Each structure stands twice: as C-alpha cells, then as structure tokens.
C-alpha cells in the first residue's frame, strides 16, 4: 500500500498505479481469515517483500481478518 499525492489515506499499489510506496515501509493488506493453512503463506510473503524492498518497518493491515483459527 502507498500514498497517492493529493489524496488522503493509503491505496493498494496493484489497483492504483498513481500510488507510491513509502521508502522503508511495507504495509501489507491481508484479505482473508487467518488460519493454520495460510499463516505460513502470510509469513513467507511478508518476509519476501521485506527482503526484496529493503524494508525497515512492516504494518499488517488486518481489518479483513475477522476470524483467526
């Protein structure tokens, strides 16, 4: 997720090409319940993105996670 100049809030980079990420910050929006079978995916995805982009801070936008099992 990133900022779009002149607009409030954060925007998904994949859906808003005008949005730009903040250097060193990874905001990851997880759009699924968190369960035992997708927890490893979340972990590996965040680690891969953080390593690839030289991230110093990670924020997990978990608003869509309504249930954890």
mmCIF file of the N, C-alpha and C atoms, coordinates in Angstrom:
data_MODEL
# 
_entry.id   MODEL 
# 
loop_
_atom_site.group_PDB 
_atom_site.id 
_atom_site.type_symbol 
_atom_site.label_atom_id 
_atom_site.label_alt_id 
_atom_site.label_comp_id 
_atom_site.label_asym_id 
_atom_site.label_entity_id 
_atom_site.label_seq_id 
_atom_site.pdbx_PDB_ins_code 
_atom_site.Cartn_x 
_atom_site.Cartn_y 
_atom_site.Cartn_z 
_atom_site.occupancy 
_atom_site.B_iso_or_equiv 
_atom_site.pdbx_formal_charge 
_atom_site.auth_seq_id 
_atom_site.auth_comp_id 
_atom_site.auth_asym_id 
_atom_site.auth_atom_id 
_atom_site.pdbx_PDB_model_num 
ATOM 1   N N  . UNK A 1 1  ? 0.850   -1.170  0.000   1.00 0.00 ? 1  UNK A N  1 
ATOM 2   C CA . UNK A 1 1  ? 0.000   0.000   0.000   1.00 0.00 ? 1  UNK A CA 1 
ATOM 3   C C  . UNK A 1 1  ? 0.896   1.234   0.000   1.00 0.00 ? 1  UNK A C  1 
ATOM 4   N N  . UNK A 1 2  ? 0.386   2.305   -0.572  1.00 0.00 ? 2  UNK A N  1 
ATOM 5   C CA . UNK A 1 2  ? 1.178   3.525   -0.649  1.00 0.00 ? 2  UNK A CA 1 
ATOM 6   C C  . UNK A 1 2  ? 0.303   4.764   -0.678  1.00 0.00 ? 2  UNK A C  1 
ATOM 7   N N  . UNK A 1 3  ? 0.953   5.889   -0.790  1.00 0.00 ? 3  UNK A N  1 
ATOM 8   C CA . UNK A 1 3  ? 0.261   7.178   -0.797  1.00 0.00 ? 3  UNK A CA 1 
ATOM 9   C C  . UNK A 1 3  ? 0.052   7.661   -2.227  1.00 0.00 ? 3  UNK A C  1 
ATOM 10  N N  . UNK A 1 4  ? -1.051  8.336   -2.428  1.00 0.00 ? 4  UNK A N  1 
ATOM 11  C CA . UNK A 1 4  ? -1.381  8.945   -3.715  1.00 0.00 ? 4  UNK A CA 1 
ATOM 12  C C  . UNK A 1 4  ? -1.400  10.448  -3.466  1.00 0.00 ? 4  UNK A C  1 
ATOM 13  N N  . UNK A 1 5  ? -0.491  11.151  -4.089  1.00 0.00 ? 5  UNK A N  1 
ATOM 14  C CA . UNK A 1 5  ? -0.343  12.587  -3.848  1.00 0.00 ? 5  UNK A CA 1 
ATOM 15  C C  . UNK A 1 5  ? -1.658  13.322  -4.095  1.00 0.00 ? 5  UNK A C  1 
ATOM 16  N N  . UNK A 1 6  ? -2.036  14.146  -3.121  1.00 0.00 ? 6  UNK A N  1 
ATOM 17  C CA . UNK A 1 6  ? -3.262  14.919  -3.221  1.00 0.00 ? 6  UNK A CA 1 
ATOM 18  C C  . UNK A 1 6  ? -4.496  14.202  -2.712  1.00 0.00 ? 6  UNK A C  1 
ATOM 19  N N  . UNK A 1 7  ? -4.338  12.957  -2.248  1.00 0.00 ? 7  UNK A N  1 
ATOM 20  C CA . UNK A 1 7  ? -5.455  12.165  -1.725  1.00 0.00 ? 7  UNK A CA 1 
ATOM 21  C C  . UNK A 1 7  ? -5.129  11.700  -0.310  1.00 0.00 ? 7  UNK A C  1 
ATOM 22  N N  . UNK A 1 8  ? -6.152  11.554  0.506   1.00 0.00 ? 8  UNK A N  1 
ATOM 23  C CA . UNK A 1 8  ? -5.978  11.071  1.872   1.00 0.00 ? 8  UNK A CA 1 
ATOM 24  C C  . UNK A 1 8  ? -5.952  9.550   1.898   1.00 0.00 ? 8  UNK A C  1 
ATOM 25  N N  . UNK A 1 9  ? -5.252  8.996   2.865   1.00 0.00 ? 9  UNK A N  1 
ATOM 26  C CA . UNK A 1 9  ? -5.258  7.559   3.083   1.00 0.00 ? 9  UNK A CA 1 
ATOM 27  C C  . UNK A 1 9  ? -4.218  6.822   2.264   1.00 0.00 ? 9  UNK A C  1 
ATOM 28  N N  . UNK A 1 10 ? -4.249  5.493   2.407   1.00 0.00 ? 10 UNK A N  1 
ATOM 29  C CA . UNK A 1 10 ? -3.341  4.609   1.696   1.00 0.00 ? 10 UNK A CA 1 
ATOM 30  C C  . UNK A 1 10 ? -4.114  3.841   0.633   1.00 0.00 ? 10 UNK A C  1 
ATOM 31  N N  . UNK A 1 11 ? -3.427  3.530   -0.456  1.00 0.00 ? 11 UNK A N  1 
ATOM 32  C CA . UNK A 1 11 ? -4.049  2.860   -1.601  1.00 0.00 ? 11 UNK A CA 1 
ATOM 33  C C  . UNK A 1 11 ? -3.242  1.638   -1.987  1.00 0.00 ? 11 UNK A C  1 
ATOM 34  N N  . UNK A 1 12 ? -3.939  0.595   -2.436  1.00 0.00 ? 12 UNK A N  1 
ATOM 35  C CA . UNK A 1 12 ? -3.263  -0.615  -2.884  1.00 0.00 ? 12 UNK A CA 1 
ATOM 36  C C  . UNK A 1 12 ? -2.483  -0.315  -4.156  1.00 0.00 ? 12 UNK A C  1 
ATOM 37  N N  . UNK A 1 13 ? -1.205  -0.636  -4.132  1.00 0.00 ? 13 UNK A N  1 
ATOM 38  C CA . UNK A 1 13 ? -0.331  -0.333  -5.262  1.00 0.00 ? 13 UNK A CA 1 
ATOM 39  C C  . UNK A 1 13 ? -0.774  -1.071  -6.528  1.00 0.00 ? 13 UNK A C  1 
ATOM 40  N N  . UNK A 1 14 ? -1.289  -2.272  -6.372  1.00 0.00 ? 14 UNK A N  1 
ATOM 41  C CA . UNK A 1 14 ? -1.710  -3.065  -7.534  1.00 0.00 ? 14 UNK A CA 1 
ATOM 42  C C  . UNK A 1 14 ? -2.937  -2.475  -8.229  1.00 0.00 ? 14 UNK A C  1 
ATOM 43  N N  . UNK A 1 15 ? -3.759  -1.749  -7.486  1.00 0.00 ? 15 UNK A N  1 
ATOM 44  C CA . UNK A 1 15 ? -5.000  -1.205  -8.043  1.00 0.00 ? 15 UNK A CA 1 
ATOM 45  C C  . UNK A 1 15 ? -4.912  0.275   -8.387  1.00 0.00 ? 15 UNK A C  1 
ATOM 46  N N  . UNK A 1 16 ? -3.944  0.960   -7.830  1.00 0.00 ? 16 UNK A N  1 
ATOM 47  C CA . UNK A 1 16 ? -3.802  2.400   -8.050  1.00 0.00 ? 16 UNK A CA 1 
ATOM 48  C C  . UNK A 1 16 ? -2.367  2.709   -8.493  1.00 0.00 ? 16 UNK A C  1 
ATOM 49  N N  . UNK A 1 17 ? -2.103  2.710   -9.786  1.00 0.00 ? 17 UNK A N  1 
ATOM 50  C CA . UNK A 1 17 ? -0.738  2.947   -10.272 1.00 0.00 ? 17 UNK A CA 1 
ATOM 51  C C  . UNK A 1 17 ? -0.190  4.319   -9.888  1.00 0.00 ? 17 UNK A C  1 
ATOM 52  N N  . UNK A 1 18 ? -1.060  5.248   -9.519  1.00 0.00 ? 18 UNK A N  1 
ATOM 53  C CA . UNK A 1 18 ? -0.611  6.583   -9.111  1.00 0.00 ? 18 UNK A CA 1 
ATOM 54  C C  . UNK A 1 18 ? -0.022  6.578   -7.698  1.00 0.00 ? 18 UNK A C  1 
ATOM 55  N N  . UNK A 1 19 ? -0.375  5.570   -6.907  1.00 0.00 ? 19 UNK A N  1 
ATOM 56  C CA . UNK A 1 19 ? 0.107   5.476   -5.528  1.00 0.00 ? 19 UNK A CA 1 
ATOM 57  C C  . UNK A 1 19 ? 1.577   5.071   -5.510  1.00 0.00 ? 19 UNK A C  1 
ATOM 58  N N  . UNK A 1 20 ? 2.302   5.586   -4.542  1.00 0.00 ? 20 UNK A N  1 
ATOM 59  C CA . UNK A 1 20 ? 3.729   5.306   -4.399  1.00 0.00 ? 20 UNK A CA 1 
ATOM 60  C C  . UNK A 1 20 ? 4.003   4.790   -2.991  1.00 0.00 ? 20 UNK A C  1 
ATOM 61  N N  . UNK A 1 21 ? 4.828   3.739   -2.880  1.00 0.00 ? 21 UNK A N  1 
ATOM 62  C CA . UNK A 1 21 ? 5.172   3.233   -1.552  1.00 0.00 ? 21 UNK A CA 1 
ATOM 63  C C  . UNK A 1 21 ? 6.059   4.220   -0.798  1.00 0.00 ? 21 UNK A C  1 
ATOM 64  N N  . UNK A 1 22 ? 6.034   4.141   0.499   1.00 0.00 ? 22 UNK A N  1 
ATOM 65  C CA . UNK A 1 22 ? 6.915   4.949   1.329   1.00 0.00 ? 22 UNK A CA 1 
ATOM 66  C C  . UNK A 1 22 ? 8.215   4.171   1.515   1.00 0.00 ? 22 UNK A C  1 
ATOM 67  N N  . UNK A 1 23 ? 9.355   4.786   1.255   1.00 0.00 ? 23 UNK A N  1 
ATOM 68  C CA . UNK A 1 23 ? 10.634  4.070   1.380   1.00 0.00 ? 23 UNK A CA 1 
ATOM 69  C C  . UNK A 1 23 ? 10.816  3.494   2.786   1.00 0.00 ? 23 UNK A C  1 
ATOM 70  N N  . UNK A 1 24 ? 11.166  2.212   2.842   1.00 0.00 ? 24 UNK A N  1 
ATOM 71  C CA . UNK A 1 24 ? 11.427  1.558   4.115   1.00 0.00 ? 24 UNK A CA 1 
ATOM 72  C C  . UNK A 1 24 ? 10.207  1.037   4.842   1.00 0.00 ? 24 UNK A C  1 
ATOM 73  N N  . UNK A 1 25 ? 9.008   1.306   4.318   1.00 0.00 ? 25 UNK A N  1 
ATOM 74  C CA . UNK A 1 25 ? 7.771   0.891   4.978   1.00 0.00 ? 25 UNK A CA 1 
ATOM 75  C C  . UNK A 1 25 ? 6.984   -0.059  4.081   1.00 0.00 ? 25 UNK A C  1 
ATOM 76  N N  . UNK A 1 26 ? 6.610   -1.206  4.635   1.00 0.00 ? 26 UNK A N  1 
ATOM 77  C CA . UNK A 1 26 ? 5.752   -2.158  3.938   1.00 0.00 ? 26 UNK A CA 1 
ATOM 78  C C  . UNK A 1 26 ? 4.427   -2.224  4.673   1.00 0.00 ? 26 UNK A C  1 
ATOM 79  N N  . UNK A 1 27 ? 3.359   -1.859  3.994   1.00 0.00 ? 27 UNK A N  1 
ATOM 80  C CA . UNK A 1 27 ? 2.011   -2.021  4.541   1.00 0.00 ? 27 UNK A CA 1 
ATOM 81  C C  . UNK A 1 27 ? 1.372   -3.145  3.749   1.00 0.00 ? 27 UNK A C  1 
ATOM 82  N N  . UNK A 1 28 ? 1.099   -4.253  4.424   1.00 0.00 ? 28 UNK A N  1 
ATOM 83  C CA . UNK A 1 28 ? 0.569   -5.430  3.747   1.00 0.00 ? 28 UNK A CA 1 
ATOM 84  C C  . UNK A 1 28 ? -0.883  -5.630  4.155   1.00 0.00 ? 28 UNK A C  1 
ATOM 85  N N  . UNK A 1 29 ? -1.756  -5.639  3.170   1.00 0.00 ? 29 UNK A N  1 
ATOM 86  C CA . UNK A 1 29 ? -3.199  -5.810  3.392   1.00 0.00 ? 29 UNK A CA 1 
ATOM 87  C C  . UNK A 1 29 ? -3.534  -7.275  3.153   1.00 0.00 ? 29 UNK A C  1 
ATOM 88  N N  . UNK A 1 30 ? -3.944  -7.974  4.210   1.00 0.00 ? 30 UNK A N  1 
ATOM 89  C CA . UNK A 1 30 ? -4.279  -9.398  4.119   1.00 0.00 ? 30 UNK A CA 1 
ATOM 90  C C  . UNK A 1 30 ? -5.785  -9.528  4.076   1.00 0.00 ? 30 UNK A C  1 
ATOM 91  N N  . UNK A 1 31 ? -6.320  -10.043 2.966   1.00 0.00 ? 31 UNK A N  1 
ATOM 92  C CA . UNK A 1 31 ? -7.769  -10.064 2.727   1.00 0.00 ? 31 UNK A CA 1 
ATOM 93  C C  . UNK A 1 31 ? -8.381  -11.444 2.918   1.00 0.00 ? 31 UNK A C  1 
ATOM 94  N N  . UNK A 1 32 ? -8.098  -12.074 4.044   1.00 0.00 ? 32 UNK A N  1 
ATOM 95  C CA . UNK A 1 32 ? -8.610  -13.416 4.268   1.00 0.00 ? 32 UNK A CA 1 
ATOM 96  C C  . UNK A 1 32 ? -8.593  -13.710 5.763   1.00 0.00 ? 32 UNK A C  1 
ATOM 97  N N  . UNK A 1 33 ? -9.436  -14.638 6.207   1.00 0.00 ? 33 UNK A N  1 
ATOM 98  C CA . UNK A 1 33 ? -9.294  -15.088 7.590   1.00 0.00 ? 33 UNK A CA 1 
ATOM 99  C C  . UNK A 1 33 ? -7.909  -15.704 7.772   1.00 0.00 ? 33 UNK A C  1 
ATOM 100 N N  . UNK A 1 34 ? -7.336  -15.587 8.937   1.00 0.00 ? 34 UNK A N  1 
ATOM 101 C CA . UNK A 1 34 ? -6.032  -16.169 9.212   1.00 0.00 ? 34 UNK A CA 1 
ATOM 102 C C  . UNK A 1 34 ? -6.241  -17.534 9.841   1.00 0.00 ? 34 UNK A C  1 
ATOM 103 N N  . UNK A 1 35 ? -5.774  -18.561 9.148   1.00 0.00 ? 35 UNK A N  1 
ATOM 104 C CA . UNK A 1 35 ? -5.959  -19.938 9.612   1.00 0.00 ? 35 UNK A CA 1 
ATOM 105 C C  . UNK A 1 35 ? -4.620  -20.666 9.597   1.00 0.00 ? 35 UNK A C  1 
ATOM 106 N N  . UNK A 1 36 ? -4.624  -21.875 10.129  1.00 0.00 ? 36 UNK A N  1 
ATOM 107 C CA . UNK A 1 36 ? -3.394  -22.645 10.208  1.00 0.00 ? 36 UNK A CA 1 
ATOM 108 C C  . UNK A 1 36 ? -2.817  -22.952 8.826   1.00 0.00 ? 36 UNK A C  1 
ATOM 109 N N  . UNK A 1 37 ? -3.641  -23.048 7.800   1.00 0.00 ? 37 UNK A N  1 
ATOM 110 C CA . UNK A 1 37 ? -3.109  -23.408 6.493   1.00 0.00 ? 37 UNK A CA 1 
ATOM 111 C C  . UNK A 1 37 ? -2.669  -22.212 5.653   1.00 0.00 ? 37 UNK A C  1 
ATOM 112 N N  . UNK A 1 38 ? -2.979  -20.983 6.030   1.00 0.00 ? 38 UNK A N  1 
ATOM 113 C CA . UNK A 1 38 ? -2.470  -19.848 5.250   1.00 0.00 ? 38 UNK A CA 1 
ATOM 114 C C  . UNK A 1 38 ? -1.538  -18.947 6.071   1.00 0.00 ? 38 UNK A C  1 
ATOM 115 N N  . UNK A 1 39 ? -1.291  -19.290 7.333   1.00 0.00 ? 39 UNK A N  1 
ATOM 116 C CA . UNK A 1 39 ? -0.397  -18.482 8.170   1.00 0.00 ? 39 UNK A CA 1 
ATOM 117 C C  . UNK A 1 39 ? 1.027   -18.495 7.628   1.00 0.00 ? 39 UNK A C  1 
ATOM 118 N N  . UNK A 1 40 ? 1.498   -19.651 7.163   1.00 0.00 ? 40 UNK A N  1 
ATOM 119 C CA . UNK A 1 40 ? 2.836   -19.712 6.580   1.00 0.00 ? 40 UNK A CA 1 
ATOM 120 C C  . UNK A 1 40 ? 2.935   -18.862 5.318   1.00 0.00 ? 40 UNK A C  1 
ATOM 121 N N  . UNK A 1 41 ? 1.880   -18.855 4.513   1.00 0.00 ? 41 UNK A N  1 
ATOM 122 C CA . UNK A 1 41 ? 1.881   -18.008 3.309   1.00 0.00 ? 41 UNK A CA 1 
ATOM 123 C C  . UNK A 1 41 ? 2.053   -16.543 3.696   1.00 0.00 ? 41 UNK A C  1 
ATOM 124 N N  . UNK A 1 42 ? 1.292   -16.092 4.681   1.00 0.00 ? 42 UNK A N  1 
ATOM 125 C CA . UNK A 1 42 ? 1.396   -14.708 5.130   1.00 0.00 ? 42 UNK A CA 1 
ATOM 126 C C  . UNK A 1 42 ? 2.815   -14.402 5.595   1.00 0.00 ? 42 UNK A C  1 
ATOM 127 N N  . UNK A 1 43 ? 3.360   -15.277 6.385   1.00 0.00 ? 43 UNK A N  1 
ATOM 128 C CA . UNK A 1 43 ? 4.725   -15.089 6.891   1.00 0.00 ? 43 UNK A CA 1 
ATOM 129 C C  . UNK A 1 43 ? 5.743   -15.002 5.756   1.00 0.00 ? 43 UNK A C  1 
ATOM 130 N N  . UNK A 1 44 ? 5.726   -15.988 4.855   1.00 0.00 ? 44 UNK A N  1 
ATOM 131 C CA . UNK A 1 44 ? 6.708   -16.018 3.764   1.00 0.00 ? 44 UNK A CA 1 
ATOM 132 C C  . UNK A 1 44 ? 6.509   -14.861 2.793   1.00 0.00 ? 44 UNK A C  1 
ATOM 133 N N  . UNK A 1 45 ? 5.286   -14.463 2.552   1.00 0.00 ? 45 UNK A N  1 
ATOM 134 C CA . UNK A 1 45 ? 5.022   -13.334 1.642   1.00 0.00 ? 45 UNK A CA 1 
ATOM 135 C C  . UNK A 1 45 ? 5.588   -12.034 2.218   1.00 0.00 ? 45 UNK A C  1 
ATOM 136 N N  . UNK A 1 46 ? 5.357   -11.793 3.485   1.00 0.00 ? 46 UNK A N  1 
ATOM 137 C CA . UNK A 1 46 ? 5.869   -10.579 4.111   1.00 0.00 ? 46 UNK A CA 1 
ATOM 138 C C  . UNK A 1 46 ? 7.396   -10.598 4.157   1.00 0.00 ? 46 UNK A C  1 
ATOM 139 N N  . UNK A 1 47 ? 7.983   -11.745 4.501   1.00 0.00 ? 47 UNK A N  1 
ATOM 140 C CA . UNK A 1 47 ? 9.440   -11.845 4.524   1.00 0.00 ? 47 UNK A CA 1 
ATOM 141 C C  . UNK A 1 47 ? 10.041  -11.606 3.142   1.00 0.00 ? 47 UNK A C  1 
ATOM 142 N N  . UNK A 1 48 ? 9.424   -12.162 2.114   1.00 0.00 ? 48 UNK A N  1 
ATOM 143 C CA . UNK A 1 48 ? 9.927   -11.980 0.747   1.00 0.00 ? 48 UNK A CA 1 
ATOM 144 C C  . UNK A 1 48 ? 9.840   -10.520 0.318   1.00 0.00 ? 48 UNK A C  1 
ATOM 145 N N  . UNK A 1 49 ? 8.714   -9.884  0.566   1.00 0.00 ? 49 UNK A N  1 
ATOM 146 C CA . UNK A 1 49 ? 8.555   -8.476  0.191   1.00 0.00 ? 49 UNK A CA 1 
ATOM 147 C C  . UNK A 1 49 ? 9.492   -7.574  0.986   1.00 0.00 ? 49 UNK A C  1 
ATOM 148 N N  . UNK A 1 50 ? 9.666   -7.875  2.262   1.00 0.00 ? 50 UNK A N  1 
ATOM 149 C CA . UNK A 1 50 ? 10.547  -7.056  3.101   1.00 0.00 ? 50 UNK A CA 1 
ATOM 150 C C  . UNK A 1 50 ? 11.999  -7.183  2.653   1.00 0.00 ? 50 UNK A C  1 
ATOM 151 N N  . UNK A 1 51 ? 12.421  -8.378  2.286   1.00 0.00 ? 51 UNK A N  1 
ATOM 152 C CA . UNK A 1 51 ? 13.791  -8.591  1.829   1.00 0.00 ? 51 UNK A CA 1 
ATOM 153 C C  . UNK A 1 51 ? 14.018  -7.951  0.467   1.00 0.00 ? 51 UNK A C  1 
ATOM 154 N N  . UNK A 1 52 ? 13.078  -8.117  -0.414  1.00 0.00 ? 52 UNK A N  1 
ATOM 155 C CA . UNK A 1 52 ? 13.192  -7.592  -1.778  1.00 0.00 ? 52 UNK A CA 1 
ATOM 156 C C  . UNK A 1 52 ? 13.251  -6.070  -1.799  1.00 0.00 ? 52 UNK A C  1 
ATOM 157 N N  . UNK A 1 53 ? 12.522  -5.418  -0.919  1.00 0.00 ? 53 UNK A N  1 
ATOM 158 C CA . UNK A 1 53 ? 12.386  -3.960  -0.953  1.00 0.00 ? 53 UNK A CA 1 
ATOM 159 C C  . UNK A 1 53 ? 13.148  -3.222  0.149   1.00 0.00 ? 53 UNK A C  1 
ATOM 160 N N  . UNK A 1 54 ? 14.068  -3.909  0.854   1.00 0.00 ? 54 UNK A N  1 
ATOM 161 C CA . UNK A 1 54 ? 14.848  -3.282  1.917   1.00 0.00 ? 54 UNK A CA 1 
ATOM 162 C C  . UNK A 1 54 ? 13.961  -2.537  2.915   1.00 0.00 ? 54 UNK A C  1 
ATOM 163 N N  . UNK A 1 55 ? 13.019  -3.263  3.471   1.00 0.00 ? 55 UNK A N  1 
ATOM 164 C CA . UNK A 1 55 ? 12.030  -2.700  4.389   1.00 0.00 ? 55 UNK A CA 1 
ATOM 165 C C  . UNK A 1 55 ? 12.591  -2.632  5.804   1.00 0.00 ? 55 UNK A C  1 
ATOM 166 N N  . UNK A 1 56 ? 12.317  -1.535  6.497   1.00 0.00 ? 56 UNK A N  1 
ATOM 167 C CA . UNK A 1 56 ? 12.695  -1.367  7.899   1.00 0.00 ? 56 UNK A CA 1 
ATOM 168 C C  . UNK A 1 56 ? 11.506  -1.564  8.823   1.00 0.00 ? 56 UNK A C  1 
ATOM 169 N N  . UNK A 1 57 ? 10.297  -1.248  8.344   1.00 0.00 ? 57 UNK A N  1 
ATOM 170 C CA . UNK A 1 57 ? 9.083   -1.353  9.159   1.00 0.00 ? 57 UNK A CA 1 
ATOM 171 C C  . UNK A 1 57 ? 8.013   -2.102  8.378   1.00 0.00 ? 57 UNK A C  1 
ATOM 172 N N  . UNK A 1 58 ? 7.250   -2.929  9.096   1.00 0.00 ? 58 UNK A N  1 
ATOM 173 C CA . UNK A 1 58 ? 6.146   -3.682  8.493   1.00 0.00 ? 58 UNK A CA 1 
ATOM 174 C C  . UNK A 1 58 ? 4.876   -3.389  9.284   1.00 0.00 ? 58 UNK A C  1 
ATOM 175 N N  . UNK A 1 59 ? 3.819   -3.038  8.561   1.00 0.00 ? 59 UNK A N  1 
ATOM 176 C CA . UNK A 1 59 ? 2.496   -2.860  9.149   1.00 0.00 ? 59 UNK A CA 1 
ATOM 177 C C  . UNK A 1 59 ? 1.578   -3.851  8.447   1.00 0.00 ? 59 UNK A C  1 
ATOM 178 N N  . UNK A 1 60 ? 0.889   -4.667  9.224   1.00 0.00 ? 60 UNK A N  1 
ATOM 179 C CA . UNK A 1 60 ? -0.071  -5.605  8.641   1.00 0.00 ? 60 UNK A CA 1 
ATOM 180 C C  . UNK A 1 60 ? -1.462  -5.016  8.815   1.00 0.00 ? 60 UNK A C  1 
ATOM 181 N N  . UNK A 1 61 ? -2.085  -4.689  7.684   1.00 0.00 ? 61 UNK A N  1 
ATOM 182 C CA . UNK A 1 61 ? -3.461  -4.196  7.695   1.00 0.00 ? 61 UNK A CA 1 
ATOM 183 C C  . UNK A 1 61 ? -4.361  -5.424  7.791   1.00 0.00 ? 61 UNK A C  1 
ATOM 184 N N  . UNK A 1 62 ? -4.853  -5.694  8.974   1.00 0.00 ? 62 UNK A N  1 
ATOM 185 C CA . UNK A 1 62 ? -5.606  -6.915  9.238   1.00 0.00 ? 62 UNK A CA 1 
ATOM 186 C C  . UNK A 1 62 ? -7.100  -6.657  9.388   1.00 0.00 ? 62 UNK A C  1 
ATOM 187 N N  . UNK A 1 63 ? -7.588  -5.580  8.835   1.00 0.00 ? 63 UNK A N  1 
ATOM 188 C CA . UNK A 1 63 ? -9.004  -5.244  9.003   1.00 0.00 ? 63 UNK A CA 1 
ATOM 189 C C  . UNK A 1 63 ? -9.923  -6.329  8.434   1.00 0.00 ? 63 UNK A C  1 
ATOM 190 N N  . UNK A 1 64 ? -9.458  -7.051  7.420   1.00 0.00 ? 64 UNK A N  1 
ATOM 191 C CA . UNK A 1 64 ? -10.276 -8.097  6.806   1.00 0.00 ? 64 UNK A CA 1 
ATOM 192 C C  . UNK A 1 64 ? -10.229 -9.408  7.577   1.00 0.00 ? 64 UNK A C  1 
ATOM 193 N N  . UNK A 1 65 ? -9.327  -9.527  8.535   1.00 0.00 ? 65 UNK A N  1 
ATOM 194 C CA . UNK A 1 65 ? -9.218  -10.767 9.308   1.00 0.00 ? 65 UNK A CA 1 
ATOM 195 C C  . UNK A 1 65 ? -10.273 -10.734 10.409  1.00 0.00 ? 65 UNK A C  1 
ATOM 196 N N  . UNK A 1 66 ? -11.387 -11.359 10.135  1.00 0.00 ? 66 UNK A N  1 
ATOM 197 C CA . UNK A 1 66 ? -12.499 -11.370 11.094  1.00 0.00 ? 66 UNK A CA 1 
ATOM 198 C C  . UNK A 1 66 ? -12.452 -12.597 12.002  1.00 0.00 ? 66 UNK A C  1 
ATOM 199 N N  . UNK A 1 67 ? -11.641 -13.591 11.588  1.00 0.00 ? 67 UNK A N  1 
ATOM 200 C CA . UNK A 1 67 ? -11.614 -14.838 12.346  1.00 0.00 ? 67 UNK A CA 1 
ATOM 201 C C  . UNK A 1 67 ? -10.200 -15.410 12.274  1.00 0.00 ? 67 UNK A C  1 
ATOM 202 N N  . UNK A 1 68 ? -9.674  -15.842 13.417  1.00 0.00 ? 68 UNK A N  1 
ATOM 203 C CA . UNK A 1 68 ? -8.366  -16.476 13.491  1.00 0.00 ? 68 UNK A CA 1 
ATOM 204 C C  . UNK A 1 68 ? -8.546  -17.860 14.074  1.00 0.00 ? 68 UNK A C  1 
ATOM 205 N N  . UNK A 1 69 ? -8.062  -18.886 13.342  1.00 0.00 ? 69 UNK A N  1 
ATOM 206 C CA . UNK A 1 69 ? -8.155  -20.255 13.857  1.00 0.00 ? 69 UNK A CA 1 
ATOM 207 C C  . UNK A 1 69 ? -6.818  -20.938 13.795  1.00 0.00 ? 69 UNK A C  1 
# 
